[in-house]
Amino acid sequence: MGKIAVQSKPPDARVLASGQGWKVCDVICAAGPSDPAFEEQHSQLSLAVVMNGTFQYRTSTGCELMTPGSILLGNTGECFSCGHEHGVGDRCVSFHYSDGFTEQAGFDPRRQLFRIPRIPALRAMSPQVARIAGTLTREPDQATFQEVAFEIFDKAMKLQHGSLVRRRSTDTASLGRVTRVLRAMEASPEAPHTLAELAAETRLSPWHFLRCFEEMTGTTPKQFLLRTRLRKAALALKQDSTKILDIGFDCGFGDVSNFNHAFRREFGINPHSYRST
């Protein structure tokens, strides 16, 4: 990787919890298009769950657009850079694992354990992502973070083998347009955001927009919007006592039956049971 300028707005990292061989941090970055990308190095095996915002992640295993719900993967000693060419700021919850931890988990810490830079926003990770979002609204819970740190490590090691690495031919202009649409969808997931409207916003044909979106995010616009709505609903269910029906409507679901069905498919239980856990 070539020399990269030092960023003027380094991320603000706060340790949420730590234990033997693992640590969890809340990382908030305020960088934007006017700030140069910056180069860092993963001092330990690292995973970072993107909670808000978008950014470009570049490392030896590839270059990917990071979106809410996706998982950044970093190997020990690996250099990487993060850039915000098309939007301002992001928030991640990062997990760091020592060589001793990875060895006890049955992996050789001297090997490159992650062969891809990102796991896209997949249903398999939705329960953990929603759980992490909930923990950020209250005082850090050591026991909860320990469970999540172990679970997310185990799932990431399994999921990376099923994630396809495809050639990407998306041009820079399309990347910027799709990123702006992603941020708009994240900001107002309750809006319809039809394929025709999204494509028109990017000045791309629906076919070209769909192809670019899937290449960049690893998911379709419909799937991304659904998962964004469901994460918002899961957080609302834990935060307040609003009626489940109203939460479904507020998050963009047209009827309670559709909301219940989508929620159960994503999290494995219905909204009422999720609120009670």
Number of C-alpha atoms within 10 A of each C-alpha: 10 5 7 13 12 13 16 13 13 13 16 12 16 13 13 19 19 18 12 10 14 22 19 25 18 20 20 18 17 16 23 18 13 13 18 18 21 17 19 14 14 16 15 19 24 22 27 23 29 24 23 18 21 27 25 17 20 19 21 14 17 13 18 23 23 27 27 26 26 24 27 24 26 28 26 21 13 16 16 22 18 22 23 23 20 20 19 18 18 22 21 24 23 23 26 22 23 17 17 14 17 18 12 11 13 8 14 13 19 11 9 14 17 19 15 21 25 28 25 24 24 18 15 13 22 20 15 20 24 19 17 19 19 17 15 13 11 9 8 13 12 13 12 13 22 17 11 18 23 15 13 19 18 12 13 19 14 11 14 19 13 9 13 10 15 8 7 11 9 14 9 9 10 18 17 15 20 24 25 17 18 22 19 14 20 20 13 15 22 20 15 13 17 11 16 13 12 23 21 13 14 19 14 17 14 16 12 13 23 19 14 22 24 13 19 22 23 24 17 16 21 13 14 25 21 20 22 23 24 24 25 20 23 24 18 20 21 16 13 10 10 11 11 18 16 12 21 27 15 17 21 19 22 13 12 15 12 11 24 19 14 18 23 14 12 20 20 13 14 16 22 12 10 15 17 8 6
